[in-house]
Amino acid sequence: MHKKWLLFGLLLPAMFQVTHAQVSMTLQVPSTGVLLKNQLWNMVLVNAENRNILVKLNLVLLDVQTNQPVITASSAPFSLSKGARQLQARDVSPVQYAYSIPASRVDMDPNGMLPAGRYQACYTVVGVDKGNITLVENCIPVNVDPLSPPLLNTPADAERLLTPYPQFTWLPPTPLGLFNELSYAMVVVEVLPGQGKADAIQQNIPLNASVYTKDLFWNYPASSRSLDTGRLYAWRVVAMNSGKPVALSDIWTFKVSAVKPGYVAEKGVPYVAVKRTQDAVIAAAGNVLRITYDNAAADTTIKYTITSIEEAGNPVVQEGELAVKYGQNQLQVPLRKNNRIRSNKVYLFRFASSRNENWSVKFTVNRQ
């Protein structure tokens, strides 16, 4: 009798190990690309027992660079019948999420997008009716990349410039909802004879050390040595999310041509964002008004007016139409040939979207 109990005692741990191992997990989470939170729960669970068991799923999303948790989540308990079961987010809802980064820097919507980055998603299946013991664990690498990297705008590729202090502009990576704290690193290098532009970007010392900005433009500083005529330069923009590089633009080149006698280069004027509310900010413009506009209404064109704020009756001094695309736009409104717009006077640029949202910005002109 004692031998039987001894044998049972020796077999008991093995019996429990077999029981715990009778649930297997096959993850079906997309390994790269734009990823929604509800896609994290795509998997197949297989229950090899002859009865239904009550389980829940725990998830930890680790940042690969820091090995720190970014998001932790826990599903509601659900029944797992014998055999294989394909799971999606609706099968494990409601899911409770907890974030290790500030709420202002992450999409809190359970159906929202994950921030761009490199992650390790680790899952644990817990047996609720087995005393919350771990039944199976598994991990998978997840790389969240933007659909479109930053798109360079000006100067155009292989352009010859007439100013040794150019302004660089670009469009943001998309979709914007993928990023919780978007900024940019700007790289400008000289391309040496016999060197390719990609090798120059990787090997040569940047002419603009440690340039980071949250704007969609950057002016080559007048305090730096002017760019030389006849030499070839290359530039690139690196999109940063919470200080980490997540997307690289193409590499474009340009040259600076010798300035003709009597030519005066127009001072670069930065882009300014139009807003839905008027404030005291007055933008600067030269021969063009440079604006940025986030076209969430998906309009194809906008019809604008420019009115004089300082003249009696606020007359319209210019109107026109601009082509726009969905998302972020950088637009240039020509002012050069309009004699009704005078230097050092304040004007109001405005338009209405198809959603009846009114957008505007005040500006003043300083013509050279």
C-alpha positions as CSV (number, residue, x, y, z in Angstrom):
1,M,0.0,0.0,0.0
2,H,2.8,2.4,0.9
3,K,4.5,1.6,-2.4
4,K,1.3,2.6,-4.3
5,W,1.1,5.9,-2.5
6,L,4.8,6.5,-3.1
7,L,4.3,5.8,-6.8
8,F,1.3,8.1,-6.9
9,G,3.3,10.9,-5.2
10,L,6.0,10.6,-7.8
11,L,3.6,10.6,-10.7
12,L,1.5,13.5,-9.4
13,P,3.8,16.4,-10.5
14,A,4.2,14.8,-14.0
15,M,0.4,14.6,-14.2
16,F,0.1,18.3,-13.6
17,Q,2.8,19.1,-16.1
18,V,1.0,17.2,-18.8
19,T,-2.3,18.9,-17.9
20,H,-0.7,22.3,-18.2
21,A,0.9,21.5,-21.5
22,Q,-2.4,20.5,-23.1
23,V,-3.0,24.1,-24.3
24,S,-0.9,25.3,-27.3
25,M,-0.7,28.7,-28.9
26,T,-0.1,29.8,-32.5
27,L,0.3,33.5,-32.9
28,Q,-1.0,35.2,-36.1
29,V,0.0,38.8,-35.3
30,P,1.3,40.7,-38.3
31,S,5.1,41.0,-37.9
32,T,5.6,44.3,-39.6
33,G,3.7,47.3,-40.9
34,V,0.9,49.5,-39.4
35,L,-0.7,47.6,-36.5
36,L,-3.9,48.2,-34.7
37,K,-4.3,47.1,-31.1
38,N,-7.1,44.7,-31.9
39,Q,-4.7,42.8,-34.3
40,L,-2.6,41.8,-31.3
41,W,-5.2,39.2,-30.4
42,N,-5.1,37.2,-33.6
43,M,-4.1,33.7,-32.7
44,V,-5.1,30.0,-32.5
45,L,-5.5,28.2,-29.2
46,V,-5.7,24.4,-29.1
47,N,-7.2,22.7,-26.0
48,A,-6.3,19.0,-25.9
49,E,-8.3,18.2,-22.8
50,N,-11.7,16.5,-23.1
51,R,-13.5,19.3,-21.4
52,N,-14.0,23.1,-21.6
53,I,-11.6,25.2,-19.6
54,L,-11.9,28.8,-18.6
55,V,-8.9,30.9,-19.5
56,K,-7.7,34.5,-20.0
57,L,-4.9,36.1,-22.0
58,N,-2.2,38.4,-20.7
59,L,0.0,40.4,-23.0
60,V,3.2,42.4,-22.4
61,L,4.5,44.6,-25.3
62,L,8.2,45.2,-24.7
63,D,10.3,47.9,-26.3
64,V,13.2,46.0,-27.9
65,Q,15.7,48.8,-27.4
66,T,15.1,49.3,-23.7
67,N,13.5,46.0,-22.8
68,Q,10.9,47.9,-20.9
69,P,7.1,47.3,-21.1
70,V,5.2,49.8,-23.2
71,I,1.8,48.3,-23.0
72,T,0.3,45.6,-20.7
73,A,-3.1,44.1,-21.3
74,S,-5.4,41.4,-19.9
75,S,-8.4,39.9,-21.6
76,A,-11.7,39.0,-20.1
77,P,-12.1,35.3,-19.1
78,F,-13.4,33.1,-21.9
79,S,-14.3,29.4,-22.4
80,L,-11.9,27.3,-24.5
81,S,-13.6,24.1,-25.8
82,K,-11.8,21.0,-26.9
83,G,-9.9,21.4,-30.1
84,A,-8.6,24.4,-32.0
85,R,-10.2,27.9,-31.7
86,Q,-9.4,30.9,-33.8
87,L,-9.4,34.0,-31.7
88,Q,-9.8,37.7,-32.5
89,A,-10.2,40.8,-30.4
90,R,-14.0,40.4,-30.1
91,D,-13.5,36.9,-28.6
92,V,-11.5,38.2,-25.7
93,S,-13.2,41.5,-25.0
94,P,-13.3,43.6,-23.0
95,V,-9.5,44.0,-22.8
96,Q,-8.0,46.1,-20.1
97,Y,-4.9,48.1,-21.2
98,A,-2.3,49.7,-19.1
99,Y,0.3,52.1,-20.5
100,S,3.9,52.7,-19.3
101,I,4.2,55.9,-21.4
102,P,2.4,59.2,-20.8
103,A,-1.2,59.2,-22.0
104,S,-0.5,62.3,-24.1
105,R,1.9,60.3,-26.2
106,V,-0.2,57.2,-27.0
107,D,-3.5,56.5,-28.6
108,M,-5.7,55.3,-25.7
109,D,-8.4,54.0,-28.0
110,P,-8.6,50.1,-27.7
111,N,-9.1,50.0,-31.5
112,G,-6.3,52.6,-32.1
113,M,-2.9,52.2,-33.7
114,L,0.2,51.1,-31.9
115,P,3.0,53.7,-31.8
116,A,5.8,53.2,-34.3
117,G,8.7,51.2,-33.0
118,R,10.3,47.7,-32.5
119,Y,8.6,45.5,-30.0
120,Q,8.5,42.0,-28.6
121,A,4.9,40.8,-27.8
122,C,4.8,38.2,-25.1
123,Y,1.6,36.3,-24.3
124,T,0.5,34.1,-21.4
125,V,-2.6,31.9,-21.3
126,V,-3.8,31.6,-17.7
127,G,-6.2,28.8,-16.5
128,V,-8.8,30.7,-14.5
129,D,-10.5,27.5,-13.3
130,K,-7.1,26.0,-12.5
131,G,-6.1,28.5,-9.9
132,N,-4.7,31.1,-12.4
133,I,-1.8,28.8,-13.3
134,T,0.2,29.5,-16.5
135,L,-0.9,27.0,-19.2
136,V,1.3,28.2,-22.1
137,E,3.6,31.2,-23.1
138,N,4.8,32.5,-26.4
139,C,6.5,35.7,-27.8
140,I,6.7,37.2,-31.3
141,P,8.6,40.2,-32.7
142,V,6.5,43.1,-33.9
143,N,7.8,46.0,-36.0
144,V,5.4,48.9,-36.4
145,D,6.5,50.9,-39.5
146,P,4.8,53.8,-41.2
147,L,3.1,53.3,-44.6
148,S,5.0,56.3,-46.0
149,P,8.3,57.8,-44.7
150,P,8.9,61.5,-44.7
151,L,8.6,62.9,-48.3
152,L,11.1,65.5,-49.3
153,N,9.6,68.7,-50.8
154,T,12.0,71.5,-51.4
155,P,14.6,72.0,-52.7
156,A,13.8,69.5,-55.5
157,D,16.1,66.7,-56.3
158,A,19.1,67.8,-58.3
159,E,18.0,71.4,-58.2
160,R,20.4,74.4,-58.6
161,L,19.7,77.0,-56.0
162,L,20.5,80.7,-56.1
163,T,20.9,81.0,-52.3
164,P,23.7,79.6,-50.1
165,Y,21.3,79.5,-47.2
166,P,18.4,77.4,-48.4
167,Q,15.2,76.4,-46.7
168,F,14.4,72.7,-46.6
169,T,10.8,71.4,-46.4
170,W,9.2,68.0,-46.3
171,L,5.9,66.2,-45.6
172,P,5.4,64.0,-42.5
173,P,5.3,60.2,-42.5
174,T,1.8,58.6,-42.6
175,P,-0.4,57.7,-41.0
176,L,0.1,60.5,-38.4
177,G,-1.8,58.5,-35.8
178,L,1.0,56.0,-35.7
179,F,3.3,58.5,-33.9
180,N,2.9,59.7,-30.3
181,E,5.7,62.3,-30.3
182,L,6.9,63.1,-33.8
183,S,10.1,65.0,-34.5
184,Y,12.7,65.1,-37.2
185,A,16.5,64.9,-37.5
186,M,17.9,66.9,-40.5
187,V,21.1,65.7,-42.2
188,V,23.0,67.8,-44.9
189,V,26.4,66.6,-46.2
190,E,28.7,67.4,-49.0
191,V,29.1,64.7,-51.6
192,L,32.8,64.3,-52.4
193,P,34.1,63.6,-56.0
194,G,33.5,59.9,-56.9
195,Q,31.2,59.4,-54.0
196,G,27.5,58.3,-54.1
197,K,24.9,60.2,-52.2
198,A,24.0,57.3,-50.0
199,D,27.7,56.8,-49.1
200,A,28.0,60.5,-48.4
201,I,25.1,60.5,-46.0
202,Q,26.5,57.5,-44.1
203,Q,30.2,58.4,-44.1
204,N,30.6,62.2,-44.2
205,I,30.3,64.6,-41.3
206,P,27.0,66.6,-41.4
207,L,27.3,70.3,-42.1
208,N,24.5,70.8,-39.5
209,A,25.4,68.8,-36.4
210,S,22.5,67.7,-34.2
211,V,19.6,69.4,-35.8
212,Y,16.2,68.3,-34.4
213,T,12.9,70.0,-35.1
214,K,9.2,69.3,-34.8
215,D,8.5,71.6,-37.7
216,L,8.2,70.5,-41.4
217,F,10.9,72.9,-42.4
218,W,14.4,73.9,-41.5
219,N,16.4,77.0,-42.6
220,Y,20.1,76.6,-43.1
221,P,21.4,79.0,-40.5
222,A,23.0,82.3,-41.6
223,S,25.5,81.8,-38.7
224,S,27.0,78.8,-40.5
225,R,29.5,78.9,-43.3
226,S,27.6,79.5,-46.5
227,L,27.3,76.6,-49.0
228,D,29.9,76.7,-51.8
229,T,28.9,77.1,-55.4
230,G,29.6,74.2,-57.8
231,R,29.7,71.6,-55.0
232,L,27.2,68.8,-54.7
233,Y,25.2,68.4,-51.4
234,A,22.9,65.7,-50.2
235,W,20.2,65.8,-47.6
236,R,17.8,63.5,-45.8
237,V,15.2,63.7,-43.1
238,V,14.9,61.1,-40.3
239,A,11.5,60.8,-38.6
240,M,11.8,60.3,-34.8
241,N,9.1,58.9,-32.6
242,S,9.7,59.7,-28.9
243,G,13.3,60.4,-29.8
244,K,13.8,57.1,-31.6
245,P,14.3,56.9,-35.4
246,V,11.4,55.2,-37.1
247,A,11.5,56.2,-40.8
248,L,14.0,57.5,-43.3
249,S,13.2,59.7,-46.3
250,D,14.8,59.4,-49.7
251,I,18.2,61.1,-50.3
252,W,18.1,64.2,-52.6
253,T,20.9,66.3,-53.9
254,F,21.3,70.0,-54.9
255,K,23.9,72.5,-55.9
256,V,24.3,76.2,-55.3
257,S,24.8,78.2,-58.4
258,A,26.8,81.5,-58.6
259,V,24.5,84.5,-58.0
260,K,24.2,86.9,-60.9
261,P,25.2,90.5,-60.3
262,G,22.3,92.6,-59.0
263,Y,20.4,89.5,-57.8
264,V,19.1,89.7,-54.2
265,A,17.9,86.4,-52.8
266,E,14.6,86.4,-51.1
267,K,14.8,85.6,-47.4
268,G,13.4,82.2,-46.7
269,V,10.1,82.5,-44.8
270,P,9.0,79.4,-42.8
271,Y,5.6,77.7,-43.2
272,V,2.9,78.5,-40.7
273,A,0.0,76.3,-39.7
274,V,-3.6,77.6,-40.4
275,K,-5.9,77.2,-37.4
276,R,-9.6,76.9,-36.7
277,T,-9.4,79.8,-34.1
278,Q,-8.0,83.2,-34.6
279,D,-5.2,84.4,-32.2
280,A,-2.7,87.2,-32.0
281,V,-0.1,85.4,-34.0
282,I,0.9,87.2,-37.2
283,A,2.9,85.2,-39.7
284,A,5.4,86.6,-42.1
285,A,5.2,86.4,-45.9
286,G,7.3,87.5,-48.8
287,N,6.2,87.0,-52.4
288,V,4.4,83.9,-51.3
289,L,2.5,82.9,-48.2
290,R,3.6,79.5,-47.0
291,I,1.0,77.5,-45.0
292,T,0.6,74.0,-43.7
293,Y,-2.9,72.4,-43.5
294,D,-4.0,69.0,-42.2
295,N,-6.8,68.0,-44.6
296,A,-8.7,65.6,-42.5
297,A,-11.9,66.3,-44.5
298,A,-10.2,64.7,-47.6
299,D,-11.1,67.7,-49.8
300,T,-9.4,67.9,-53.3
301,T,-9.5,71.7,-53.5
302,I,-10.0,74.7,-51.2
303,K,-11.3,78.1,-52.1
304,Y,-9.6,80.9,-50.1
305,T,-10.0,84.6,-49.6
306,I,-7.5,87.2,-48.4
307,T,-9.0,90.2,-46.7
308,S,-7.4,93.4,-45.4
309,I,-7.8,93.8,-41.7
310,E,-6.6,97.4,-41.5
311,E,-8.8,98.8,-44.3
312,A,-12.3,100.0,-43.6
313,G,-14.9,97.3,-44.4
314,N,-12.2,94.6,-44.5
315,P,-12.3,94.3,-48.4
316,V,-11.2,91.1,-50.2
317,V,-7.9,91.8,-51.8
318,Q,-7.3,88.3,-53.3
319,E,-9.1,85.0,-53.8
320,G,-8.3,81.8,-55.4
321,E,-8.3,78.0,-55.4
322,L,-5.6,75.5,-54.2
323,A,-5.3,71.8,-54.8
324,V,-5.0,69.7,-51.7
325,K,-4.6,66.1,-50.8
326,Y,-5.7,64.0,-47.8
327,G,-3.5,64.6,-44.7
328,Q,-0.8,67.1,-44.3
329,N,-0.3,69.7,-47.0
330,Q,2.3,72.4,-47.5
331,L,0.9,75.1,-49.7
332,Q,2.3,78.2,-51.3
333,V,-0.1,81.1,-52.0
334,P,1.4,83.5,-54.6
335,L,1.4,87.2,-53.7
336,R,4.0,88.6,-56.0
337,K,1.7,90.1,-58.7
338,N,-0.9,91.5,-56.3
339,N,-0.5,95.3,-55.9
340,R,-3.4,95.4,-53.5
341,I,-1.4,93.6,-50.9
342,R,1.1,96.1,-49.4
343,S,4.1,95.7,-47.2
344,N,3.8,95.9,-43.4
345,K,0.0,95.7,-43.5
346,V,-1.9,92.9,-41.8
347,Y,-4.2,90.5,-43.8
348,L,-6.3,87.5,-43.1
349,F,-6.1,84.3,-45.1
350,R,-9.1,82.0,-44.7
351,F,-11.1,79.2,-46.2
352,A,-13.8,76.7,-45.2
353,S,-13.6,73.0,-45.6
354,S,-16.4,70.7,-46.8
355,R,-17.1,70.1,-43.1
356,N,-17.9,73.8,-42.7
357,E,-14.7,74.2,-40.6
358,N,-13.2,77.7,-40.9
359,W,-9.4,77.8,-41.1
360,S,-7.4,81.1,-41.1
361,V,-4.1,82.8,-40.4
362,K,-3.1,86.4,-40.1
363,F,0.0,87.5,-42.0
364,T,2.0,90.6,-43.0
365,V,4.1,91.0,-46.1
366,N,7.7,92.2,-46.2
367,R,8.7,92.5,-49.9
368,Q,12.3,93.1,-50.9
